[in-house]
Every structure is written in structure tokens, then in C-alpha cells.
């Protein structure tokens, strides 16, 4: 495997972990409110929509061979982000933390992430 690809995957995991840590930090303690819709839910919805748009755009750009899958950090980052969001949606559904509507919101992320990661590793 290419060392640039491995480095991009490692940096993607680190960057996404930092993003999730900031979201979790902002949704707890004095930064959160106790209203009907929590800040955490809004941030997750915005994150999933941005991940969908960014991942879909990068897949389309990759189809036209404008970017190289081995050297593009954003392509790898959106693959990791979408896969993690989709898998966490399935996990949260099975431990009864979200309902079926929440799961449906995150399944598109899983599909986009699976397409990007399969392109990175198998094609």
C-alpha cells in the first residue's frame, strides 16, 4: 500500500476524532441547553448533511478522474467520516439511542463511506 495513502488514512482518523471531540465537548456542560432540540443533535445533523454533500461531490469528481485517490486527503477524510457516521448510526439504533428515522438519516452516510473506502482499498 502506498505510504501517502496510509498517511492520509491516519490523518483522517485523527482529524475526525478531533472534530467529534469538539462536538461532544460543545454539547456537554455549560455549552448545552435543555431545550427540545439539543445542540448536539443540530451539530450531528449539520455534520451528516455536510458529509453527504462532500462525499457525494468527491465521488463524482473521482468518477471523472479529476482527483487521485491515493494522494487526495479530502477523499480519504470523507470516506472515513461517512463510514464512521453510518456505522455509529447502526450501533446507536441497536442500543436504542436513536429511532428508525435517525437510522435512515445515517444510512446514506454509510453508503457513501462504503463506496469511497472500497474505491480506496480495492479498485
C-alpha positions as CSV (number, residue, x, y, z in Angstrom):
1,X,0.0,0.0,0.0
2,X,1.2,3.5,-0.8
3,X,2.8,5.4,2.1
4,X,0.9,8.6,1.1
5,X,-2.4,6.7,1.3
6,X,-1.6,5.3,4.8
7,X,-0.6,8.7,6.0
8,X,-3.9,10.2,4.6
9,X,-5.9,7.5,6.4
10,X,-4.1,8.1,9.7
11,X,-4.5,11.9,9.4
12,X,-8.2,11.4,8.5
13,X,-8.8,9.3,11.7
14,X,-7.0,12.0,13.8
15,X,-8.9,14.9,12.2
16,X,-12.3,13.2,12.5
17,X,-11.5,12.3,16.2
18,X,-10.8,15.9,16.9
19,X,-14.0,17.0,15.2
20,X,-16.1,14.5,17.2
21,X,-14.3,15.6,20.4
22,X,-15.1,19.2,19.8
23,X,-18.8,18.4,19.1
24,X,-19.0,16.3,22.2
25,X,-17.3,19.0,24.3
26,X,-19.7,21.7,23.0
27,X,-22.7,19.5,23.7
28,X,-22.0,19.0,27.3
29,X,-21.8,21.2,30.4
30,X,-22.3,24.9,30.2
31,X,-22.4,24.9,26.3
32,X,-25.5,22.8,26.0
33,X,-29.1,23.8,26.5
34,X,-32.0,21.8,27.8
35,X,-34.5,22.8,25.1
36,X,-36.5,20.5,22.9
37,X,-33.7,20.1,20.3
38,X,-30.2,19.8,21.8
39,X,-27.1,21.5,20.3
40,X,-25.6,18.0,19.9
41,X,-28.5,16.9,17.6
42,X,-28.2,20.0,15.5
43,X,-24.4,19.6,15.2
44,X,-24.8,16.0,14.2
45,X,-27.4,16.8,11.6
46,X,-25.2,19.5,10.1
47,X,-22.3,17.2,10.1
48,X,-24.2,14.4,8.3
49,X,-25.5,16.7,5.7
50,X,-22.0,18.2,5.0
51,X,-20.5,14.7,5.0
52,X,-23.2,13.6,2.4
53,X,-22.6,16.6,0.2
54,X,-18.8,16.5,0.4
55,X,-18.6,12.7,-0.1
56,X,-21.1,12.7,-3.0
57,X,-19.2,15.6,-4.7
58,X,-15.9,13.8,-4.3
59,X,-17.3,10.6,-5.7
60,X,-18.5,12.5,-8.8
61,X,-15.1,14.2,-9.1
62,X,-13.4,10.9,-8.7
63,X,-15.5,9.3,-11.5
64,X,-14.3,12.0,-13.9
65,X,-10.7,11.3,-12.7
66,X,-10.0,14.9,-11.6
67,X,-8.5,13.7,-8.3
68,X,-6.2,10.9,-7.5
69,X,-7.5,8.5,-4.7
70,X,-4.0,7.8,-3.4
71,X,-2.9,11.4,-2.8
72,X,-6.1,13.3,-2.0
73,X,-6.6,13.8,1.7
74,X,-10.2,15.0,1.5
75,X,-11.3,11.9,-0.4
76,X,-9.9,9.7,2.3
77,X,-11.3,12.0,5.1
78,X,-14.8,12.0,3.7
79,X,-14.7,8.2,3.3
80,X,-13.7,7.8,7.0
81,X,-16.2,10.4,8.2
82,X,-19.2,8.9,6.3
83,X,-18.3,5.3,7.3
84,X,-18.0,6.2,10.9
85,X,-21.2,8.2,10.9
86,X,-23.1,5.3,9.2
87,X,-21.7,2.6,11.5
88,X,-22.4,4.7,14.6
89,X,-26.0,5.2,13.4
90,X,-26.4,1.4,13.2
91,X,-24.8,1.0,16.6
92,X,-27.0,3.7,18.2
93,X,-30.1,2.1,16.7
94,X,-29.3,-1.3,18.2
95,X,-28.6,0.1,21.6
96,X,-31.9,2.2,21.4
97,X,-30.3,5.6,21.4
98,X,-31.9,6.7,18.2
99,X,-35.1,5.8,16.4
100,X,-35.7,4.4,12.9
101,X,-35.8,7.9,11.4
102,X,-32.4,8.7,12.9
103,X,-31.1,5.5,11.4
104,X,-32.5,6.4,8.0
105,X,-30.7,9.7,8.2
106,X,-27.4,8.0,8.6
107,X,-27.7,5.1,6.1
108,X,-26.8,7.4,3.2
109,X,-23.5,8.2,5.0
110,X,-22.8,4.5,5.3
111,X,-23.4,4.0,1.6
112,X,-21.2,6.9,0.6
113,X,-18.5,5.8,3.0
114,X,-18.6,2.3,1.7
115,X,-18.2,3.5,-1.9
116,X,-15.2,5.7,-1.1
117,X,-13.4,3.2,1.1
118,X,-14.0,0.3,-1.3
119,X,-12.5,2.6,-4.1
120,X,-9.5,3.4,-1.8
121,X,-8.7,-0.2,-0.9
122,X,-10.0,-2.4,-3.7
123,X,-10.1,-0.6,-7.0
